[in-house]
Amino acid sequence: MRIALHQPEIPSNTGNIGRTCAATGTGLDLIEPLGFRLSEKEIRRAGMDYWDTLDVRRHLNFEAFAENFHKEHPEGRIWMATTKAEKIYTEADFSAEDCILFGKESAGIPEEILVDHRETCIRIPMEESMRSLNLSNAVAIVLYESLRQQGFAGLERKGALHRLKWKL
């Protein structure tokens, strides 16, 4: 499973998304141009010390990203999270070979990309008066649904208290 960000603009969002990806063993693709430098302290602060454990790949544009993705994952689909989609994200049938693409904070995924991918466009339901959710929140919502559909493979660690024991 991979998450891709098309031209992200806010370093703290990308850092938070990187941390979520690291916590779930999910790769992260960044499609340029980025609205910041990857060395910025906001990314490191939001991603904390997890950034170095993350499989991060940069791509010059959407076409280069899509070509690389399909070479590595010939059976994988690129799901496009957009408020313009007809299909709700819970209606998608995610697989471990898939990627979920999110657009930049100010404009989302360009319609020039969306128009050719109607069947893989998905949205998060929200009040009609709302324009969108925070990007890092949207990524977490859709990513965890995809992982739930896959039985949280590789994430089975049980919860445990640090100092005390659970009461029976």
N, C-alpha and C positions, 0 to 999 in steps of 0.2 A: 504494500500500500504506500502511496506517495501523496503528498500535498504539494500543489504548485500555486505560487503567487504571481500573478501577472502585474508587473510594474508596481510593486508595493511602495507606499510613500512614507509610512510612519514607522520609524525604527523600533519603537517599543511594541507595536503590534507584531512585527516580524519576530522580535525576540520572544514574545509570549507564544507565538505559534511554534517557533523553534523548540521551546521548552515542552509544549504539548506533544510535538512530534518525537522528541527525545524520550519522553515518558511512555510513549506507545510503540516505539521502535519503527516509526514511520519516517520515510525519507522526505526531504524538503527540496523543491525545485524553485529557484528564483528566476523570473523572466525579466530581463532588462528592458528599458532602463530602470534602475532602482532610484528611489527618491532620497537616498542616503548612502553612506559608505558602510560596508560591513564591519569596519573597525570601530564604528561609533560606540561610545560607552552605553548608550541607551539600549542597544541590542544586547550587549553583554550583561547589562543589569537585568533586563527582562528575562533573558535566557539563562541567567546565572551561570553556574559552572557547567551547565549541560551542553553548551554550544559546541564544545570540542568533541562530544560523543555523537553528534548529529551528522547524518549523511546529507550534506548540502551540495547542490549542484546549481551552477549558474548557466543561463542560456541567453544568447544575444537577442532572440525574439521568439514569438510563439511558434513560428514554423520550425525553427531549430529545436525547440523543446519537444514539439509533437513528433518530429522525425526521430529524435533520440529516444523518446519514450517508447514509441512503437517498435523500434529496433530491439530494445531490451525486453519489452512486454508485448509480443505480437498479439496475444489474446486479451490484453488489457484495454480498458476503455478510459477515456478522459471525460469525467463528469464535470459539468460546468455549473457552479453555484451562482445563480443570478436571480434577482427579484423579478425578472421578466419571464421566467419559466412557467410552464403550465403544470408540470409534474412536481409534486412535493418530494422532498428528499427521502422520506420513508417509503416511497413507492419505487425507489431505485433498488436494483438487485446488485449490490456491491460484491466485488471479489478481491482477493489479495493482490491481484495483478493490476488493479485499477489505480487511477489517480483522480483526485478531486481538485479542480482548478478554481481559484478565487481571483477576482479582479482587484484593482487598486481601490483604495478607500474612497476617493473622490468621484469615481465614475464607474466602477465595476469592470466587467469584461466587455471589451468593445463589441458592438453589435456586428461588426464585420467578421468577427470570429463566431459569435453565437449563431448567426443566420444559417450556417452549415451544419449545426449540431443540435437541432431541435430535440431529438430523441434522448440526448444525454444532458439536457439542461434541467436543473433541479432548483427548487427554492425552499426556503424556510418560511412557513406561514407566519404572518404578523398582521397587526392592525393596518387597515388600508391607508390610514393617515401617516404611517411611518415610512420613511424612505429606505432605511436599511438598519441592520444590526452592526455592532462593532465587529471588525474583521476577525479579530482573534476569537471572539465569542462564536461567530458563525462557523469558523473552522472547527472549533471544539465540538459544537453541536453535530455537525455532519460527520466528522471523523469518528466520533464515538458511536454514532448509529451504524456506520460501516463496520466498525470493529465488533459491535454487538451482533450484527448479522453473521459475522465470521466466528462467533463464539468466543470472542476475546482471546483468540489463539496467541499463546506466548505471554499472556498477561494474567495468568491464573494465581498470582501471589495472593495469599490470604492476608487479611488485615490482622494486626496484632497490637495490643497495647504496649507502650514502652516500659512503664514502671510496674503496672498492676496486671492482674489476670482478670479475664471476664468472669462474672458471677454466673454460676449455673442455675 
